[in-house]
Amino acid sequence: MSESVTIREARAHLAEVVDKAEAGEVTVLTRKGRRVAALVPIEVLDALDEAADELAAREAERHRDDPTVGMAELLADLFEGDGKNSGTATADDAA
């Protein structure tokens, strides 16, 4: 279970909040009653980063054999329909 504190309280007792994180506790920071951030043990952050990297690697592997797209085609797709050009990209558009 995590403790919730206001940002003001966290600022006033930062060393204590950091000590709790170091001990494995999560502290949720609130602003005007709304949860806005959390101070977590570094191991939690590291695990989240590793999980995100693993998910990205799995997604990339799923698309390994997909056809590739050239830069001109990518730019044309990105700018198509936004009113900036007619939907065709040139080398000048990429520069």
N, C-alpha and C positions, 0 to 999 in steps of 0.2 A: 504494500500500500504506500502511496506517496503522500507527502505533506504538501499543502498549498500555502504559499505566503505571498504577500504583495511584494511588488518590486521594491517599495520603500523599506519593508521589513528585511528583505534579502540584502539590500544595500547596507542597512544598519548592522546586520549580523552576518556579513559575507563570510568571515572566517569560519563561523559555525556551520553555515550552509555548505561550504566547501568541505569541511571535515565530515559532514554527513554523507556527502557524495563519495568521498574517499572511503568511507565505511560501507558503501554499497547502497545507500539510500537515494531515492529520487525526490527532488523538490520541484514542484510545479510553481511557476511564477505567474501571478495574476495581475491584471491591470483593469481597474474598474469592474472587478468581479469576473473578468473573462480570462481564461487560461491563454497565455501568450508564449510561454517558453518553459523549458525545463532544464534544471541542472542535474546531470546524470553522472554516474561513475564513468570514468574514461573507458572501462571495459565494455560498457553498454554502447558507447559511441563507436568503438572499434568494431564491435560485433555488427552494428548497423551498417557501417561502411563495408565490411567484408560481405555481408548479405547482399547489399546493393551491387557490389562488384560481381558477385556470383550470378545474380539475376541478369545483369548486363551481358556477362559472358555467355550464359545460356541462350539469351535472346539472339546474340550475334551468331552463335553456332546454329540456331534454327534457320537463320537466313544466309548461311554460308554459300549455298548454291543458287541463291536468287540472282537474277540478271542485274548487272550493274547499270548505272545511269551516268552519262557524261555531265560535265559541269554546265554546258549550255542548256541541256534538257532540264537539269535540276533548277537552274535559275528561271527558266521559262515556266516551270510548274509553280515555283514560289511566287512569281510576280503575276501570274495569270489571274485576271479578274479583279485586281486591286486598283485599277484605273491609272496606274503609273505608266503602263505601256500596253501594246497590243497583244501581249502574250508571247512574243518571240524575243528571245534573248540573243544578243550579239556579243562578240568579244569585248566591245566597248562597254556593254552593260556590266560585265564582270569586273572591269577595272575601277 
